[in-house]
């Protein structure tokens, strides 16, 4: 079922929030491999979230 852009962006923001919560624990425990993975996943999500809008006529 297609979703609106607002719903899609909300899902992406939820994913970022989850990663930030996991990142907090990873920093507290010194899990460097997890922090590296979180950084990559955040970059992937932000690419989707902040992609330029398609040009319309």
C-alpha positions as CSV (number, residue, x, y, z in Angstrom):
1,X,0.0,0.0,0.0
2,X,1.6,3.3,-1.0
3,X,2.1,5.8,1.7
4,X,2.3,9.6,1.7
5,X,5.6,11.4,1.8
6,X,4.8,12.6,5.3
7,X,4.3,9.0,6.5
8,X,7.5,7.9,4.8
9,X,9.5,10.7,6.4
10,X,7.9,9.9,9.8
11,X,9.1,6.3,9.4
12,X,12.6,7.5,8.6
13,X,12.7,9.8,11.6
14,X,11.6,6.9,13.8
15,X,14.5,4.8,12.4
16,X,16.9,7.7,13.3
17,X,15.5,7.9,16.8
18,X,16.0,4.1,17.3
19,X,19.6,4.4,16.1
20,X,20.2,7.3,18.4
21,X,19.0,5.2,21.4
22,X,21.2,2.3,20.4
23,X,24.1,4.7,19.8
24,X,23.8,5.9,23.4
25,X,24.2,2.4,24.8
26,X,27.0,1.6,22.3
27,X,29.0,4.7,23.5
28,X,28.4,3.7,27.1
29,X,29.8,0.2,26.5
30,X,32.5,1.2,24.1
31,X,31.2,-0.9,21.2
32,X,33.1,0.7,18.4
33,X,31.9,-1.8,15.7
34,X,28.3,-0.9,16.6
35,X,29.1,2.8,16.4
36,X,30.6,2.4,13.0
37,X,27.5,0.5,11.8
38,X,25.2,3.1,13.3
39,X,27.0,5.9,11.5
40,X,26.7,4.1,8.1
41,X,23.0,3.4,8.7
42,X,22.3,7.0,9.8
43,X,24.0,8.2,6.6
44,X,21.8,5.9,4.5
45,X,18.6,7.1,6.2
46,X,19.6,10.7,5.9
47,X,20.3,10.2,2.1
48,X,16.7,9.0,1.7
49,X,15.3,11.7,4.0
50,X,17.0,14.7,2.5
51,X,17.1,13.7,-1.2
52,X,16.2,16.5,-3.6
53,X,12.6,16.6,-4.7
54,X,11.9,15.5,-8.3
55,X,11.7,18.3,-10.8
56,X,8.1,18.9,-12.0
57,X,6.9,21.0,-14.9
